[in-house]
Amino acid sequence: MSLLQNQARAAWLDLLPQSFDTPVYWADADLAATGYPPLIEAVARQRELWARHHASVSAAATAMAAAGDAASAPLQPPTPVRPGLNKKIERK
């Protein structure tokens, strides 16, 4: 990747929020404390959808790596959600 591409990506990343608060990242206890079943069910559906997508992408990456695609590597599972209402985004 060229220096210009890296600078463009860095500028774009700087525009993203540093943290966000959305129910899909809440701890189960915090979500249950809302006492609002439609929200709890919607979050469960969203988490399941994301888990299926992650599994699909991971399987594809693993297959690509097994086929010798040096640019791919098996994906690691997502970091578990931390308890609390605010999930921080950490950039490397």
C-alpha positions in Angstrom: 0.0 0.0 0.0 1.4 3.4 -0.9 2.0 6.3 1.4 -0.8 8.2 -0.3 -3.2 5.3 0.3 -2.2 5.1 3.9 -2.7 8.8 4.4 -6.2 8.6 2.8 -7.1 5.7 5.0 -5.8 7.5 8.1 -7.9 10.6 7.2 -11.0 8.5 6.8 -10.4 6.7 10.1 -10.0 10.0 11.9 -13.6 10.8 10.9 -15.0 7.8 12.6 -16.3 8.1 16.2 -13.9 7.1 19.0 -16.7 5.3 20.8 -20.3 4.6 20.5 -23.2 3.3 22.5 -25.7 1.0 20.9 -27.7 -1.8 22.5 -26.1 -4.5 20.4 -22.9 -3.9 22.4 -24.6 -3.8 25.8 -24.0 -6.5 28.4 -26.9 -9.0 28.6 -27.7 -7.8 32.1 -27.9 -4.2 31.0 -30.1 -5.2 28.0 -32.4 -7.2 30.3 -32.7 -4.3 32.7 -34.5 -2.3 30.0 -37.4 -4.7 30.4 -38.4 -4.1 26.8 -38.8 -7.4 25.0 -38.9 -6.0 21.4 -35.4 -4.4 22.0 -34.0 -7.6 23.6 -35.3 -9.7 20.7 -34.0 -7.3 18.0 -30.5 -7.3 19.6 -30.6 -11.1 19.8 -31.4 -11.3 16.0 -28.7 -8.8 15.2 -26.1 -10.7 17.2 -27.1 -13.9 15.5 -26.9 -12.4 12.1 -23.4 -11.0 12.8 -22.3 -14.3 14.1 -23.4 -16.1 10.9 -21.7 -13.5 8.8 -18.5 -13.8 10.8 -18.6 -17.6 10.5 -19.1 -17.3 6.7 -16.2 -14.8 6.2 -13.9 -16.9 8.5 -14.6 -20.0 6.5 -13.9 -18.2 3.3 -10.7 -16.8 4.7 -9.6 -20.2 5.9 -10.3 -21.7 2.6 -8.4 -19.0 0.8 -5.4 -19.5 3.1 -5.5 -23.3 2.6 -5.5 -22.6 -1.2 -2.3 -20.7 -0.8 -3.6 -17.1 -0.9 -0.8 -15.4 1.0 -2.8 -12.2 1.4 -5.4 -14.0 3.5 -5.2 -15.5 6.9 -7.9 -17.1 9.1 -9.9 -14.5 11.0 -9.9 -14.4 14.7 -13.3 -14.4 16.5 -14.5 -10.9 17.6 -13.6 -9.7 21.0 -16.4 -10.5 23.5 -18.5 -7.5 24.5 -17.3 -6.0 27.7 -19.9 -5.3 30.5 -21.2 -1.8 30.5 -22.9 0.5 28.1 -20.1 1.9 26.1 -17.8 -0.1 23.8 -14.6 1.7 23.0 -13.1 1.4 19.5 -9.4 0.8 19.7 -7.3 1.6 16.7 -3.9 0.1 15.9 
